[in-house]
Amino acid sequence: MDYFLKLFLSGTAKGSIYALIALGYTMVYGIVQLINFAHGEVYMIGGFTALIMGGYLSAMGLPIPLVLLLSIVAAVVYSSAFGFTIERLAYRPLRNKPRLSALISAIGISMILQNFVLLAQTEKYLSFPSYLPELPFLLPVREYINSTQLIILVTTSIIMVGLTILIKFTRMGKAMRATAQDKHMAQLVGVNINQVISVTFVIGSALAAIGGVLICSYMGQINYYIGFVAGIKAFVAAVLGGIGSIPGAVLGSFILGWTETLGTGYISSDYEDAFAFIILILILILKPDGILGKNQKQKV
């Protein structure tokens, strides 16, 4: 039972990271019906930004908490700028074109960003320092959950609550929901859908950047390819929960995190990445719309 609890809590922390990335996928898809395959690379860029900024600030002798805070802020700002630029240059001109055009553009941007970081950094894994503090009160239960996992869970929970408040109770959130429901009608009532879509990309990129900093601090390493793997898994989580559904993205992320940790713990760690795709195949066969997804009928 102790072993199961340890794996379960580890899977919950991993699912929290997937949720931060999957929320970006599902928000963009819900509004513009686009799978942003470059989203994982934005997550990776957030991690590298924090690594570079953290190293620079640490060399200046700043205290670790301040280094962590400033590194996260830098990662969020830089990744958000990338998200905004990608939407403006690569997706907006293709918004009224066939969906396949935007999909090809997204894959192209993903490859460009991967190779950009590969040339700027290295193909090898780099050590990522853990800026997350140790929490003394967790010492009695450290065999079940460590400080980093708890910080990840708390941070993700706060972000999810804030995102829910933003979408349900703010003017921008109402504009997002109106745009997702009917873009043409939203324009008629005065909603600036270009601004709404840009803000959606910025928010999704910021969430991915925070996830990048947290998971790299947890794993202790980073390289240019981590965005592709994490992005694919987060996409699977979004599809599992129901693409376009924010609660579905969160639920799917936790299910994927639990499946991976329990599968590696009781079966084999060699199949960790395969579990995500096994789940994807099963959900597409049994419930293509996802757990919380709605079956939307389209006129032909």
C-alpha positions in Angstrom: 0.0 0.0 0.0 2.9 2.4 0.8 4.4 1.7 -2.6 1.1 2.4 -4.3 0.6 5.7 -2.4 4.1 6.8 -3.4 3.4 6.1 -7.1 0.0 7.7 -6.9 1.4 11.0 -5.5 4.2 11.0 -8.0 1.7 10.5 -10.8 -0.4 13.3 -9.4 2.6 15.7 -9.6 3.4 14.5 -13.1 -0.3 15.0 -14.1 -0.2 18.5 -12.8 2.6 19.4 -15.2 0.7 17.8 -18.1 -2.3 19.8 -17.1 -0.5 23.1 -17.4 0.5 22.2 -21.0 -2.8 20.5 -21.9 -4.7 23.6 -20.8 -2.9 25.6 -23.6 -3.8 23.0 -26.2 -7.5 22.8 -25.2 -7.9 26.6 -24.9 -6.6 27.2 -28.3 -8.5 24.4 -29.8 -11.7 25.5 -28.1 -11.5 29.0 -29.7 -9.8 28.5 -33.1 -10.2 24.8 -33.7 -6.5 24.4 -34.1 -4.0 21.9 -32.7 -1.0 24.0 -31.8 1.8 21.4 -32.2 4.4 24.1 -31.4 3.0 24.4 -27.9 5.5 21.8 -26.5 8.4 23.8 -27.9 7.1 26.9 -26.1 7.2 24.8 -22.9 10.8 23.8 -23.7 11.8 27.4 -24.4 10.4 28.4 -21.0 12.6 25.9 -19.3 15.8 27.1 -21.2 14.9 30.7 -20.4 14.7 29.9 -16.7 18.0 28.0 -16.9 19.9 30.9 -18.5 18.3 33.6 -16.3 18.8 31.5 -13.2 22.5 30.9 -14.0 23.0 34.7 -14.6 21.2 35.7 -11.4 22.9 33.1 -9.3 26.3 34.4 -10.5 25.3 37.8 -9.3 24.8 36.3 -5.8 21.1 36.9 -5.5 19.2 34.7 -2.9 17.6 31.5 -4.3 14.0 32.5 -3.8 14.5 35.7 -5.7 16.4 33.8 -8.4 13.4 31.4 -8.7 10.9 34.2 -8.9 12.8 36.2 -11.5 13.5 33.1 -13.6 9.8 32.2 -13.7 8.9 35.7 -14.6 11.5 35.8 -17.4 10.3 32.4 -18.7 6.7 33.5 -18.7 7.4 36.8 -20.5 9.7 35.2 -23.1 7.4 32.2 -23.8 4.3 34.5 -23.9 6.1 36.6 -26.5 6.8 33.5 -28.5 3.2 32.4 -28.3 1.9 35.8 -29.4 4.4 35.9 -32.3 3.6 32.4 -33.5 -0.1 33.1 -33.6 0.4 36.5 -35.3 2.8 35.3 -38.0 2.1 31.6 -38.5 -1.6 31.0 -37.7 -3.6 34.2 -38.2 -2.9 34.5 -42.0 -4.2 30.9 -42.3 -7.3 31.3 -40.1 -9.8 31.2 -43.0 -7.8 28.7 -45.0 -8.3 24.9 -44.9 -7.4 23.4 -41.5 -4.7 21.3 -43.0 -2.8 24.5 -43.9 -2.7 25.6 -40.3 -1.8 22.1 -39.1 1.2 22.0 -41.5 2.2 25.4 -40.3 2.1 24.3 -36.6 4.3 21.3 -37.4 6.7 23.5 -39.3 6.9 26.0 -36.4 7.6 23.1 -34.0 10.5 21.9 -36.1 11.9 25.4 -36.5 11.9 26.0 -32.7 13.5 22.7 -32.0 16.3 23.3 -34.4 16.7 26.9 -33.2 17.3 25.7 -29.6 19.5 22.9 -30.8 21.8 25.3 -32.6 21.7 27.8 -29.8 22.4 25.3 -27.0 23.4 21.6 -27.6 21.8 18.2 -28.3 23.0 16.9 -24.9 21.1 17.0 -21.7 22.0 20.0 -19.5 21.9 20.0 -15.7 19.1 22.1 -14.4 19.5 23.3 -10.8 16.6 22.8 -8.4 15.6 26.2 -7.2 12.6 24.8 -5.3 13.1 25.0 -1.5 13.0 22.1 0.9 10.0 22.1 3.2 11.0 20.8 6.7 7.4 19.8 7.7 7.5 17.1 5.0 10.4 15.2 6.5 8.1 12.6 8.3 6.3 11.8 5.0 9.2 12.3 2.6 9.1 8.7 1.4 5.6 9.4 0.0 5.9 13.0 -1.3 8.8 15.4 -1.5 9.0 19.2 -1.4 9.2 19.6 -5.1 6.1 17.5 -5.8 4.1 19.4 -3.2 5.2 22.7 -4.6 4.2 21.5 -8.1 0.8 20.4 -6.9 0.1 23.7 -5.0 1.3 25.9 -7.8 -0.8 24.0 -10.4 -3.9 24.2 -8.1 -3.6 27.9 -7.7 -3.1 28.4 -11.4 -6.2 26.3 -12.2 -8.3 28.2 -9.8 -7.1 31.5 -11.2 -7.8 30.4 -14.8 -11.3 29.3 -13.8 -12.0 32.7 -12.3 -10.6 34.4 -15.4 -12.8 32.5 -17.8 -16.0 32.5 -15.7 -16.0 35.9 -14.1 -14.0 38.4 -16.1 -14.8 40.4 -19.2 -12.0 38.7 -21.2 -13.2 35.3 -20.1 -16.7 36.1 -21.3 -15.2 37.2 -24.6 -13.3 33.9 -24.8 -16.4 31.9 -24.3 -18.3 34.0 -26.8 -15.6 33.6 -29.4 -15.4 29.8 -28.8 -19.2 29.5 -29.2 -19.5 31.6 -32.4 -16.8 33.9 -33.7 -19.0 35.7 -36.3 -21.7 36.4 -33.7 -19.1 37.6 -31.2 -17.8 40.1 -33.7 -21.3 41.4 -34.3 -21.7 42.2 -30.6 -18.3 44.0 -30.5 -15.8 41.3 -29.4 -12.4 41.8 -30.9 -11.7 38.2 -31.7 -8.1 38.8 -32.9 -7.3 40.2 -29.4 -9.1 37.3 -27.7 -7.2 34.7 -29.7 -3.9 36.5 -29.1 -4.6 36.6 -25.3 -5.5 32.9 -25.4 -2.1 32.1 -27.0 -0.3 34.3 -24.5 -2.1 32.6 -21.5 -1.4 29.1 -22.8 2.2 29.9 -23.4 2.6 31.4 -19.9 1.1 28.2 -18.4 3.5 26.1 -20.5 6.5 28.1 -19.4 5.6 27.7 -15.7 5.3 23.9 -16.3 8.7 23.9 -18.0 10.4 25.5 -15.1 8.7 23.2 -12.6 9.3 19.9 -14.4 12.9 20.8 -15.2 13.5 21.6 -11.5 11.9 18.3 -10.6 13.9 16.2 -13.2 17.1 18.1 -12.8 17.9 18.2 -16.5 16.8 19.7 -19.8 17.4 19.4 -23.5 15.9 20.7 -26.8 13.7 17.6 -27.3 11.7 17.6 -24.0 9.1 19.9 -25.5 8.1 17.4 -28.2 7.6 14.5 -25.8 5.8 16.5 -23.2 3.7 18.3 -25.8 2.6 15.0 -27.4 1.6 13.6 -23.9 -0.2 16.7 -23.0 -2.1 16.5 -26.3 -3.0 12.9 -25.5 -4.3 14.1 -22.1 -6.4 16.8 -23.7 -7.9 14.3 -26.1 -8.5 11.9 -23.3 -10.4 14.4 -21.3 -12.2 15.9 -24.2 -10.4 18.4 -26.4 -11.8 21.9 -25.9 -12.9 21.1 -22.4 -10.8 22.7 -19.6 -12.0 20.3 -16.8 -11.5 17.5 -19.3 -7.9 18.5 -20.0 -7.2 18.5 -16.2 -8.9 15.1 -15.7 -7.1 13.6 -18.7 -3.7 14.9 -17.4 -4.1 13.3 -14.0 -5.3 10.0 -15.5 -2.2 10.0 -17.8 0.1 10.8 -15.0 -1.3 8.1 -12.8 -1.2 5.6 -15.6 2.5 6.3 -16.4 3.7 6.1 -12.8 1.7 3.0 -11.9 2.6 1.3 -15.2 6.3 2.0 -14.7 6.1 1.0 -11.1 4.3 -2.3 -11.5 5.1 -3.3 -15.1 8.3 -1.7 -16.6 9.8 1.7 -17.0 10.8 0.8 -20.6 7.1 1.4 -21.6 6.6 4.8 -19.9 6.2 6.7 -23.2 4.1 3.9 -24.8 1.4 4.2 -22.1 0.3 7.6 -23.4 -0.3 6.3 -26.9 -2.0 3.1 -25.7 -4.5 5.3 -23.9 -4.9 7.5 -27.0 -5.7 4.5 -29.1 -8.2 3.1 -26.6 -10.0 6.4 -26.1 -10.3 7.0 -29.8 -11.8 3.6 -30.3 -14.1 3.6 -27.2 -15.0 7.3 -26.8 -13.6 9.5 -29.6 -15.0 12.7 -28.0 -13.1 12.1 -24.7 -14.3 11.6 -21.2 -15.9 15.1 -20.8 -16.1 15.9 -24.5 -19.4 16.6 -26.2 -20.4 15.0 -29.4 -20.9 18.0 -31.8 -22.8 17.2 -34.9 -21.8 19.1 -38.0 -23.8 19.8 -41.1 -22.4 18.5 -44.3 
